[in-house]
């Protein structure tokens, strides 16, 4: 708050988990939210305020905002999960490609969350899938551990889906010889291959990746290329791209594909 009062450039003062605050705290925020005022001092014009909260039915001990505070916000919107955004984020943050493929294959698994007072997870949400990605990357694929992230049902589905990896061509071999590498017939396996290619797509191998993707139904090709670009954009925004990274769009093979009827 002190930093916000000293701000001289565009600044966001964000009240997170607002609904967990007690009644007296919420009352004290009414004037702050409406006028940017505390104890006779006003926020600079360059500061805007936002907030976030769970709803009353989320099991977060949220009793709801008092009406005088709720109506001081200029608008209230519900934030919903989106498979495109989550997969792009996942690829940019080194989630296993098979996990991204599973979410593409079963998008309803992304967010099927139900609050529970028992000591177990009864449903999945993006946060749980991120924890799941961390366990898998650490070499832990125990069903009970994964169920503790996303619930028993989704854990069972994901681990069964993951077993398809054994029947897939090696992605490095695909990029070396895309026109002769085997193509799986199972749509779930096709998701796995296309997401694996998305996770390894670079300006240098874009042409090779597209040669193989051309042998898959168009839907898989579209998602694979789009997700690779989403991941690159996320890494760029987070300053996580490797030094001397060459943008996918600068590839000659990308230019040739983009002006083709398929690319259009």
Secondary structure, 3 states (H helix, E strand, C coil): CHHHHCCCCCEEEEECCHHHCCHHHHHHHHHHHHHCEECCEECCCCEEEEECCCCCCCCCCCCCCCHHHHCCCCCCCCCCCCHHHHHHHHHHCCCCHHHHHHHHHCHHHCCECCCCCCCCCCCECHHHHHHHHHHHHCCCCCHHHHHHHHCHHHHHHHHHHHHHHHHCCCHHHHHHCCCCCCCCCCHHHHHHHHHHHHHHCCCCCHHHHHHHHCCCCHHHHHHHHHHHHHHHHHHHHCCCCCCCCCCHHHCHHHHHHHCCCCCC
